Amino acid sequence: MTDQAVDTSGPAGTAGTAGTEVPSGANPPQFFGRRRELKALQADVEHAGLDTLAGRKAARARVLLIAGRPGSGRTALAAELVRRLGEPGDHPDGVYRVGLTEPGGERVPAERAARGLLDLLSIAAPPGADEDELSETVRRAFAGRRALILLDDAADAEQVDPLLPDNPDCLVVATSTGPLTGIPGVRPCTLGGMDAGSAVELLARTIGQVRVTVDPRTAEALAEECEGQPAALVLVAGWLAARPGASVADATRRLRELPGDPEQPSGTRPLARAFRLVHDTLPAASARILRLLALAPAGLADAHTASALAGCSVSAARTTMDDFVSYGLLRTNGAGLPQYEVPGCLAPLLRAVLEERERPAEIQLARARMLERTVRQLQACRAITDPEGSPARRRLAGLPRSLRFPHPESAAEWLRMRQPALLASARLAVRDGDLDTLARRLVAALVRALAAHRGTEDAAPELYGLHGLVLDVAERRELPREKAAALLNLADLDARTGRTREALARYRAALDAGRAAGDLYATGRAMESVGGAYAELGDFNRASDWYGRALAQRLAQGERADEARLYGRLGAVHAYAGRYGEALRSWRAAAAGYRRLGDLPAQARALSEAARVQEYAGRPQESLHTCREAVELARRAGEVRLQAALELRLADTLDRLGDPAAAGLHRSAADRLLGDEAPAYEIRSPSAES
């Protein structure tokens, strides 16, 4: 779990007071103490590795390890080291930071950590890619770079190894509780408590030099009582800063009177007692908000999150959280849309006091309120992208002002900033299992918001994970309709990224789920997609069989648009298989279907494909006649570019028939239609694009 730090300069630009945040109201954050450790770490950077001493070029990036307990300031020390090493010229390709442990103590999966690094590099990774593929992508991305990578709060070497670049010009700084056994050449730096001088300086920096000067020995005793732990010192300093009439001796006495928990490791007791000192002296309403922040997904909250959890107003929640920042209980990004983060070292203490003071039913109710508020915010975020006067915008006008967005840009910025917390909220809601209805609503709202603001292609990696969550809920609750929908969505993303066999397996599973649910749409869609997967694999016999099954169902239901499209798909695979007679019949049927629908452009494209098949079959005169029919339809439809493309098709056919003069006339007609535009596109019927 990450220690306290203030992010001030990008992905890894953190700074803090001996690994902690100076409470707000003080001067800008500065780094105190740890001079010896910093000097040793900087010397390690220049230290020759074993490969260099042996005359070999190092195969991988070097790793510096900062090890220490949560609250020891390891994250802030790593950030300060990275800040000093990240001077222009030393690592010109940037500094990149990714956390490897959730606030709840769970390991961040390697796949998500790798995606985090790739996102910082603005490199799109295919949705659904496995750990090995993503790890290889990370290595390729850093192959030609001189970059600094901060891997924060690694659980073990297995988390770090997949993220190490095969590039000795990169440097990795990792933080962890213990050693990273298994990674060769790691240079460890183990943190204990701060030295007394730096600890007293930290106190003076927060509460003022006068209160320390009048009783310097007691200040040293207070630092000793906190065992030099920066996080504990910041909490006590925040407590004193909020009480100008209290002395350092008062804080020391109160701290000593607090009983220690014998079940806790001795190294964590100072921080636990400092936290209890602050928590137990907060007003009851504020203390409750603080406890409930243990439920904030990914340890990230905004005023709406706290308001929903505690059932208070948004303004009261924001004021209270700003007070928590001054205590050192939270840190904030200080942006126009402020977001607050629970320091990782305090997360387990918050969870413990929450379970101690709040009833399970109250915790569940708070979680439900938070999810419901998040769903409404996502619905507002999605609705603002609709045109004025639309039903969604009318519903948006009925929401409280605090939940509405003034314009799409503000909604997109909120979604971008809150995305890590929103994705974590969806994962937690599904994993919890007690609020599955709310979880499904949350995932659906998040999918729609991401698609509206980022587009399905750009948001595909996130959508893949969200559809996987829907599948988890559907399987747990035995909901075949939702299971079929999730499998179809996942299979579509698999197919788009070239994992056709994986997509085929999911389409078949979706067909089974659709049949179990009696969902004709899902079964028809699955059969058609199975046919498309087989076509992609080059198995045109199976493709035509599955398209035929899907067509039979559409014919039984009288769905004319789908019938015409499926006839076209059948025509395409029959043509690929060399069955030109069947292909021609299918394209003629598709054209007839589009004629009944009054869709002239689609009818023209279908006839164009029929003409292509006739040409393949060695019937050029028939092809010429059919193509002329298509040109006339395109002209009547006003599809200029389609008409021009068909004129070029006619010219090519006439060339093959030995009539270059007529072919030239049609090419001239195509040029006149296009004018200064780009050349006519290749004709591809929608039905042929499977």
C-alpha positions in Angstrom: 0.0 0.0 0.0 1.4 3.3 -1.0 2.6 5.8 1.6 1.6 9.4 1.7 2.9 11.6 -1.0 1.8 14.6 -3.0 1.7 14.2 -6.8 3.0 17.4 -8.3 4.6 16.6 -11.6 3.0 13.9 -13.6 2.9 10.1 -13.3 5.8 9.8 -10.8 6.4 13.4 -9.8 5.6 13.0 -6.1 7.1 15.0 -3.3 6.5 15.0 0.4 7.8 15.7 3.8 9.9 12.7 4.6 7.5 10.6 2.7 4.4 12.4 3.8 2.2 15.3 2.9 2.6 18.6 4.7 -0.9 19.5 5.8 -2.5 22.2 3.7 -2.1 25.7 4.9 1.6 25.3 5.2 4.1 26.3 2.5 4.6 24.2 -0.6 5.6 20.6 0.2 9.3 19.9 0.7 11.3 16.8 1.3 12.9 16.4 4.7 15.4 14.0 6.0 16.6 10.7 4.4 19.8 12.4 3.3 21.9 9.3 3.9 19.4 7.0 2.1 19.2 9.4 -0.9 23.0 9.7 -1.1 23.3 5.9 -1.1 20.6 5.4 -3.7 22.1 8.0 -6.0 25.5 6.3 -5.6 23.9 2.9 -6.5 22.7 4.4 -9.8 26.4 5.0 -10.7 27.5 1.7 -9.3 28.6 -0.7 -11.9 26.6 -3.9 -12.1 28.0 -7.4 -12.2 27.5 -7.6 -16.0 29.5 -4.4 -16.5 32.3 -5.6 -14.3 32.4 -8.8 -16.3 32.7 -6.8 -19.5 29.2 -7.6 -20.7 26.4 -5.2 -21.6 23.5 -5.5 -19.1 20.5 -7.3 -20.6 17.8 -5.6 -18.6 17.0 -2.3 -16.8 18.6 -2.0 -13.4 16.3 -2.1 -10.3 16.7 0.0 -7.2 14.6 -1.2 -4.3 13.3 1.0 -1.4 12.0 -1.4 1.3 10.1 -0.3 4.3 6.8 -0.7 6.2 3.7 1.2 5.2 4.0 4.7 6.7 7.8 4.7 6.5 7.9 7.2 3.6 9.2 4.7 1.0 6.9 6.1 -1.7 7.9 9.7 -1.1 11.5 8.8 -0.9 11.2 7.0 -4.2 9.4 10.0 -5.7 12.1 12.3 -4.5 14.8 10.1 -5.9 13.0 9.9 -9.2 12.6 13.7 -9.2 16.4 14.1 -8.8 17.2 11.4 -11.4 14.7 12.7 -13.9 16.6 15.8 -14.7 16.6 16.6 -18.5 19.4 14.7 -20.2 19.6 11.9 -17.7 16.3 10.2 -18.7 14.9 12.3 -21.5 12.1 9.9 -22.3 10.2 10.6 -19.2 9.1 9.2 -15.8 6.4 6.6 -15.5 4.7 5.5 -12.3 2.3 2.6 -11.7 1.0 1.2 -8.4 1.1 -2.6 -7.8 -1.1 -2.9 -4.7 -4.8 -1.9 -4.3 -5.7 0.2 -1.2 -7.4 -2.9 0.2 -4.1 -4.8 0.1 -4.9 -6.9 -3.0 -2.3 -7.3 -5.7 -2.9 -5.4 -8.9 -3.0 -8.0 -11.7 0.0 -8.0 -14.0 -2.3 -7.4 -17.0 -3.7 -4.2 -15.4 -0.3 -2.9 -14.3 1.1 -3.4 -17.8 -1.9 -1.6 -19.3 -1.3 1.2 -16.8 2.3 1.7 -18.1 1.2 1.5 -21.8 -1.5 4.1 -21.1 1.1 6.5 -19.7 3.0 5.9 -23.0 -0.1 6.5 -25.0 0.2 3.1 -26.6 -3.0 1.2 -27.2 -2.9 -2.5 -26.2 -5.5 -4.8 -27.8 -8.5 -5.6 -25.6 -8.4 -9.0 -23.9 -4.6 -9.4 -24.5 -3.1 -11.8 -21.9 -0.2 -11.0 -19.5 2.5 -12.4 -21.7 1.4 -10.3 -24.7 1.1 -7.1 -22.7 4.5 -7.7 -21.0 6.1 -8.1 -24.4 4.4 -4.9 -25.6 5.8 -3.1 -22.5 9.3 -4.4 -23.3 9.0 -3.3 -27.0 7.7 0.1 -25.9 10.7 0.8 -23.7 13.3 -0.8 -26.0 14.5 2.4 -27.5 13.9 4.7 -24.5 15.9 6.2 -21.7 13.2 6.3 -19.1 12.6 6.1 -15.4 9.9 3.7 -14.1 8.6 3.8 -10.5 6.8 0.6 -9.5 5.1 1.4 -6.3 4.3 -1.1 -3.5 5.3 -4.3 -5.2 4.2 -7.5 -3.3 7.0 -9.7 -4.7 9.4 -10.2 -7.7 6.6 -11.9 -9.7 4.9 -8.6 -10.0 8.0 -6.6 -11.0 9.6 -9.0 -13.5 7.0 -8.8 -16.3 7.3 -5.0 -16.3 11.1 -4.8 -16.5 12.3 -3.4 -19.9 15.0 -5.4 -21.7 16.9 -2.2 -22.0 19.9 -1.2 -19.7 19.3 2.5 -20.5 16.1 2.4 -18.4 16.1 2.5 -14.6 13.4 1.0 -12.4 12.8 2.2 -8.9 10.6 -0.1 -6.9 9.1 0.1 -3.4 8.1 -2.9 -1.3 7.7 -4.1 2.2 10.4 -6.7 1.8 13.1 -8.0 -0.7 12.4 -8.8 -4.3 14.0 -12.2 -4.3 14.4 -13.6 -7.8 15.4 -10.4 -9.6 19.2 -10.4 -10.0 21.2 -7.3 -9.3 18.6 -5.5 -7.2 20.1 -2.7 -5.1 18.1 -2.5 -1.8 17.7 0.4 0.6 15.8 -0.5 3.8 14.1 2.3 5.7 13.7 2.6 9.4 12.5 5.7 11.3 13.6 9.2 10.6 16.5 10.7 12.5 15.4 12.9 15.4 16.5 16.2 13.8 14.4 15.6 10.7 11.4 14.4 12.7 11.5 17.6 14.8 11.9 19.7 11.6 8.8 18.0 10.2 6.8 18.9 13.3 8.0 22.5 13.2 7.2 22.8 9.5 3.5 21.9 10.3 2.8 23.4 13.7 5.2 26.3 13.7 8.7 26.7 15.1 7.7 28.5 18.3 5.7 25.5 19.7 8.7 23.3 19.1 11.3 25.8 20.4 9.6 26.3 23.8 9.9 22.5 24.5 12.5 20.9 22.2 13.0 17.8 24.4 9.3 17.0 24.4 9.3 17.4 20.6 12.1 14.8 20.5 10.1 12.6 22.9 7.1 12.9 20.6 9.2 11.9 17.6 10.5 8.9 19.6 7.0 8.0 20.6 6.1 7.8 16.9 9.4 5.8 16.3 10.3 8.3 13.6 7.6 7.1 11.3 6.8 10.0 8.9 3.1 9.1 8.5 2.5 8.9 12.3 4.3 12.2 12.7 2.2 13.9 10.1 -1.0 12.8 11.7 0.1 14.0 15.2 1.3 17.3 13.6 -2.0 17.8 11.9 -3.8 17.1 15.2 -1.7 19.8 16.9 -2.1 22.3 14.0 -5.9 22.0 14.4 -5.5 22.8 18.2 -3.4 26.0 18.6 -3.9 25.9 22.3 -2.5 22.4 22.7 1.2 21.8 23.4 3.5 19.2 22.1 3.5 17.7 25.6 -0.3 17.4 25.4 0.0 15.4 22.2 2.8 13.2 23.6 0.7 12.5 26.8 -2.4 11.7 24.8 -0.5 9.4 22.5 1.0 7.5 25.4 -2.3 7.0 27.0 -3.7 5.2 24.0 -3.5 1.4 24.4 -1.5 -0.5 21.8 -3.0 -3.4 20.0 -0.9 -6.5 20.9 -2.2 -8.3 17.7 -0.6 -5.7 15.5 3.1 -6.0 14.4 5.2 -3.7 16.6 6.3 -1.7 13.6 2.7 -0.6 12.7 1.7 0.4 16.3 2.9 4.0 16.2 0.9 4.8 13.1 -2.2 3.0 14.5 -2.0 5.0 17.7 -1.5 8.3 15.8 -4.5 7.5 13.7 -6.6 6.7 16.8 -5.6 10.0 18.3 -6.9 11.9 15.3 -10.0 9.8 14.7 -11.2 9.6 18.3 -11.1 13.4 18.7 -12.9 14.2 15.5 -16.6 15.4 15.7 -18.9 12.3 15.4 -20.2 13.2 11.9 -16.7 13.8 10.6 -15.3 10.6 12.1 -18.1 8.7 10.5 -17.4 10.2 7.0 -13.7 9.2 7.5 -14.5 5.6 8.4 -16.9 5.3 5.5 -14.1 6.4 3.1 -12.7 2.9 3.6 -15.4 1.9 1.1 -14.2 4.4 -1.6 -13.1 2.3 -4.7 -9.4 2.3 -5.2 -9.1 4.6 -2.3 -10.3 7.5 -4.5 -13.2 9.7 -3.6 -14.7 13.0 -4.6 -17.3 15.1 -2.7 -20.2 13.1 -4.3 -18.7 9.8 -3.1 -18.4 11.0 0.5 -21.8 12.6 0.4 -23.4 9.4 -0.8 -21.6 7.2 1.7 -22.5 9.4 4.7 -25.9 10.7 3.5 -24.8 14.3 3.9 -24.8 17.3 1.5 -22.1 17.6 -1.1 -20.8 20.9 0.3 -20.5 19.5 3.8 -18.7 16.4 2.5 -16.2 18.6 0.5 -15.5 20.8 3.6 -15.0 17.8 5.8 -12.5 16.2 3.3 -10.6 19.4 3.0 -10.2 19.3 6.8 -9.0 15.7 6.5 -6.3 16.9 4.1 -5.1 19.4 6.7 -4.9 16.5 9.2 -2.8 14.4 6.8 -5.6 11.8 6.6 -6.2 12.4 2.9 -4.3 13.9 0.0 -5.9 15.8 -2.9 -5.0 16.6 -6.5 -6.0 20.2 -5.9 -7.7 20.3 -9.4 -10.8 22.2 -10.4 -12.6 18.9 -9.9 -10.9 17.9 -6.7 -10.3 14.2 -6.0 -9.2 12.9 -2.7 -7.1 9.8 -2.0 -6.8 7.7 1.1 -3.1 7.0 1.7 -2.4 3.3 1.4 -0.8 3.1 4.8 -4.1 4.3 6.4 -6.4 2.1 4.4 -6.2 -0.9 6.7 -6.7 1.3 9.7 -9.8 2.8 8.2 -11.3 -0.6 7.4 -10.6 -1.9 10.9 -12.3 1.1 12.6 -15.2 0.9 10.1 -15.9 -2.7 11.0 -15.5 -1.9 14.7 -17.9 1.1 14.8 -20.4 0.5 12.0 -23.0 -2.3 11.8 -22.8 -4.5 8.7 -26.3 -3.3 7.6 -25.1 0.3 7.7 -22.0 -0.5 5.7 -24.1 -2.2 3.1 -26.5 0.7 2.9 -23.7 3.2 2.5 -22.2 1.1 -0.3 -25.6 1.0 -2.0 -26.0 4.7 -1.7 -22.6 5.2 -3.3 -23.3 2.9 -6.2 -26.7 4.5 -6.8 -25.1 8.0 -6.9 -22.4 6.8 -9.2 -25.0 5.3 -11.6 -26.9 8.7 -11.7 -23.6 10.6 -12.4 -22.8 8.2 -15.2 -26.3 8.6 -16.7 -25.9 12.4 -16.6 -22.4 12.1 -18.1 -23.9 10.0 -21.0 -27.0 12.2 -21.4 -25.2 15.5 -21.9 -23.8 14.1 -25.2 -27.4 13.8 -26.6 -28.9 16.7 -28.6 -31.0 19.3 -26.9 -34.6 18.3 -26.6 -33.9 14.6 -26.7 -35.6 12.4 -24.0 -32.2 11.8 -22.3 -31.6 15.6 -22.0 -35.2 16.1 -20.6 -34.5 13.5 -18.0 -31.2 15.1 -17.3 -32.9 18.4 -16.5 -34.8 16.7 -13.7 -31.7 15.7 -11.8 -30.3 17.8 -8.9 -28.0 20.6 -10.1 -25.0 19.0 -8.4 -25.4 15.9 -10.5 -25.6 17.7 -13.9 -22.8 18.7 -16.2 -22.8 22.1 -17.9 -21.5 20.8 -21.2 -20.1 17.6 -22.8 -16.5 18.8 -22.2 -16.9 19.0 -18.5 -18.5 15.5 -18.5 -15.7 14.1 -20.5 -13.1 15.6 -18.1 -15.0 14.2 -15.1 -15.1 10.7 -16.7 -11.4 10.9 -17.5 -10.4 11.9 -14.0 -12.7 9.4 -12.3 -12.2 6.5 -14.6 -9.8 4.6 -12.3 -12.3 4.9 -9.4 -15.2 4.0 -11.7 -13.6 0.9 -13.0 -12.6 -0.1 -9.5 -16.1 0.5 -8.3 -17.5 -1.8 -10.9 -15.0 -4.5 -10.0 -15.7 -4.2 -6.3 -19.5 -4.2 -6.8 -19.3 -7.4 -8.9 -16.9 -9.1 -6.5 -19.0 -8.2 -3.5 -22.0 -10.1 -4.9 -24.6 -8.7 -2.5 -25.6 -5.8 -4.8 -25.7 -7.5 -8.1 -28.6 -5.4 -9.5 -26.8 -2.2 -8.7 -23.6 -3.7 -10.0 -25.2 -4.5 -13.4 -26.7 -1.0 -13.6 -23.3 0.5 -12.8 -21.5 -1.5 -15.4 -24.2 -0.7 -18.1 -24.0 3.0 -17.3 -20.2 3.0 -17.4 -20.2 1.2 -20.7 -22.6 3.7 -22.3 -20.6 6.7 -20.9 -17.3 5.4 -22.1 -18.7 4.7 -25.6 -20.4 8.1 -25.8 -17.3 10.1 -24.8 -14.4 8.0 -26.1 -15.9 5.8 -28.8 -16.1 2.0 -28.7 -12.7 1.6 -30.5 -10.7 3.8 -28.1 -12.4 2.4 -25.0 -12.3 -1.2 -26.1 -9.8 -2.4 -23.4 -12.0 -1.0 -20.6 -15.2 -2.3 -22.3 -13.6 -5.8 -22.5 -13.1 -5.8 -18.8 -16.6 -4.5 -18.1 -18.3 -7.1 -20.3 -16.3 -9.7 -18.4 -17.8 -8.4 -15.2 -21.3 -8.6 -16.6 -20.5 -12.2 -17.5 -19.4 -12.9 -14.0 -22.7 -11.6 -12.5 -24.8 -13.4 -15.2 -23.1 -16.8 -14.4 -23.4 -16.3 -10.7 -27.0 -15.3 -10.8 -27.9 -17.8 -13.7 -29.1 -15.1 -16.0 -28.8 -16.6 -19.5 -30.0 -13.5 -21.4 -27.3 -11.3 -19.8 -24.8 -14.1 -20.2 -25.5 -14.3 -24.0 -25.2 -10.5 -24.4 -21.9 -10.4 -22.5 -20.4 -13.3 -24.5 -21.4 -11.7 -27.7 -19.8 -8.4 -26.7 -16.6 -10.2 -25.6 -16.5 -12.3 -28.8 -16.9 -9.2 -31.0 -13.9 -7.6 -29.3 -11.9 -10.8 -29.7 -12.8 -11.0 -33.3 -11.8 -7.4 -33.9 -8.3 -8.0 -32.4 -7.7 -11.1 -34.5 -8.4 -13.8 -31.9 -10.9 -15.5 -34.2 -10.8 -18.9 -32.6 -11.4 -17.5 -29.1 -14.3 -15.4 -30.6 -15.7 -18.5 -32.2 -15.8 -20.4 -28.9 -17.6 -17.4 -27.2 -20.1 -17.1 -30.1 -21.0 -20.8 -29.6 -21.4 -20.3 -25.9 -23.6 -17.2 -26.5 -25.7 -19.4 -28.8 -26.3 -21.9 -26.0 -27.1 -19.1 -23.5 -29.5 -17.5 -26.0 -31.3 -20.7 -26.5 -31.6 -21.3 -22.8 -33.1 -17.8 -22.4 -35.4 -18.2 -25.5 -33.8 -15.0 -26.9 -34.3 -15.1 -30.6 -32.2 -12.0 -31.2 -29.3 -13.4 -29.3 -29.5 -16.8 -31.1 -29.8 -15.2 -34.5 -26.9 -12.8 -33.8 -24.8 -15.7 -32.4 -25.4 -18.0 -35.5 -24.6 -15.1 -37.8 -21.4 -14.4 -35.9 -20.4 -18.0 -35.9 -20.7 -17.9 -39.6 -18.6 -14.8 -39.8 -15.9 -16.4 -37.6 -15.7 -19.5 -39.9 -15.5 -17.2 -42.9 -12.6 -15.4 -41.3 -10.9 -18.7 -40.7 -11.4 -19.7 -44.4 -13.9 -22.5 -43.7 -16.5 -21.4 -46.2 -18.6 -24.5 -46.0 -19.2 -24.1 -42.3 -19.7 -20.4 -42.8 -22.4 -20.9 -45.4 -24.1 -23.5 -43.1 -24.3 -21.1 -40.2 -25.4 -18.2 -42.3 -28.1 -20.4 -43.7 -29.3 -21.3 -40.1 -29.4 -17.6 -39.2 -31.2 -16.8 -42.4 -33.8 -19.5 -41.7 -34.6 -17.9 -38.4 -34.8 -14.4 -39.9 -37.2 -15.6 -42.6 -39.4 -17.2 -40.0 -39.5 -13.9 -38.1 -40.1 -11.8 -41.1 -37.1 -9.5 -40.5 -36.5 -8.2 -44.0 -33.4 -6.1 -43.4 -31.6 -9.0 -41.7 -32.8 -11.4 -44.4 -31.2 -9.1 -47.1 -28.0 -8.8 -45.2 -27.7 -12.5 -44.6 -28.4 -13.3 -48.3 -25.4 -11.0 -49.0 -23.2 -12.8 -46.6 -24.2 -16.1 -48.1 -23.4 -14.8 -51.5 -19.9 -13.6 -50.3 -18.9 -17.0 -48.8 -20.3 -19.0 -51.8 -18.2 -16.8 -54.1 -15.1 -17.3 -52.0 -15.7 -21.1 -52.1 -16.1 -20.9 -55.9 -19.8 -21.8 -55.9 -20.8 -19.1 -58.3 -24.3 -20.3 -59.1 -25.3 -20.2 -55.4 -23.4 -17.0 -54.9 -25.3 -15.3 -57.8 -28.7 -16.6 -56.4 -27.9 -15.2 -53.0 -26.8 -11.8 -54.3 -30.0 -11.6 -56.5 -32.1 -12.4 -53.4 -30.2 -9.7 -51.4 -30.9 -7.2 -54.1 -34.6 -8.1 -54.2 -34.8 -7.8 -50.4 -33.2 -4.3 -50.5 -35.7 -3.4 -53.4 -38.6 -4.3 -51.2 -37.1 -2.2 -48.4 -36.7 0.7 -50.7 -32.9 0.9 -50.0 -31.6 1.9 -53.4 -27.8 2.2 -52.4 -27.8 -1.2 -50.8 -29.6 -2.7 -53.8 -27.0 -1.1 -56.1 -24.2 -2.6 -54.1 -25.8 -6.0 -54.1 -26.2 -5.9 -57.9 -22.6 -4.8 -58.2 -21.5 -7.9 -56.2 -23.8 -10.1 -58.5 -22.0 -8.5 -61.5 -18.7 -9.4 -59.9 -19.8 -13.0 -59.5 -21.0 -13.2 -63.1 -17.6 -12.0 -64.2 -15.8 -14.6 -62.1 -18.1 -17.2 -63.6 -17.1 -16.2 -67.1 -20.3 -14.4 -68.1 -19.1 -10.9 -69.0 -22.1 -9.9 -71.0 -24.4 -10.7 -68.1 -22.0 -8.9 -65.8 -22.1 -5.8 -68.0 -25.9 -5.8 -68.0 -26.2 -6.2 -64.2 -23.6 -3.5 -63.6 -25.6 -1.0 -65.7 -28.6 -1.8 -63.6 -26.5 -1.0 -60.5 -25.3 2.3 -62.1 -28.9 3.4 -62.7 -29.9 2.6 -59.2 -27.0 4.6 -57.8 -27.9 7.5 -60.0 -31.5 7.5 -58.8 -30.3 7.3 -55.2 -28.0 10.3 -55.6 -25.0 8.3 -54.5 -22.3 10.0 -56.6 -19.3 8.2 -55.3 -21.0 4.8 -55.6 -22.1 5.7 -59.2 -18.5 6.7 -60.0 -17.2 3.4 -58.7 -19.7 1.5 -60.7 -18.8 3.4 -63.8 -15.2 2.3 -63.3 -16.4 -1.3 -62.8 -18.2 -1.0 -66.2 -15.0 0.4 -67.8 -12.9 -2.5 -66.5 -15.5 -5.0 -67.9 -15.6 -3.3 -71.2 -11.8 -3.4 -71.4 -11.9 -7.2 -70.9 -14.6 -7.4 -73.6 -12.3 -5.6 -76.1 -14.1 -2.3 -76.2 -11.6 0.3 -75.0 -13.5 3.3 -76.6 -16.6 2.6 -74.5 -14.4 1.9 -71.5 -12.9 5.4 -71.9 -16.3 7.0 -71.9 -17.2 5.4 -68.6 -13.9 6.4 -67.1 -14.6 10.0 -68.2 -18.0 9.8 -66.7 -16.5 8.6 -63.4 -14.0 11.6 -63.5 -16.8 14.1 -64.1 -18.8 12.6 -61.1 -15.9 12.8 -58.8 -14.6 16.2 -59.9 -11.6 17.2 -57.5 -12.5 14.5 -55.0 -10.3 11.4 -54.3 -10.6 8.4 -56.6 -13.8 6.3 -56.2 -13.7 3.8 -53.4 -13.7 0.0 -53.9 -17.3 -1.3 -53.9 -17.9 -3.4 -50.9 -21.4 -4.3 -50.0 -22.2 -4.2 -46.3 -23.4 -7.8 -46.8 -20.0 -8.8 -48.1 -18.1 -7.4 -45.2 -18.2 -10.3 -42.7 
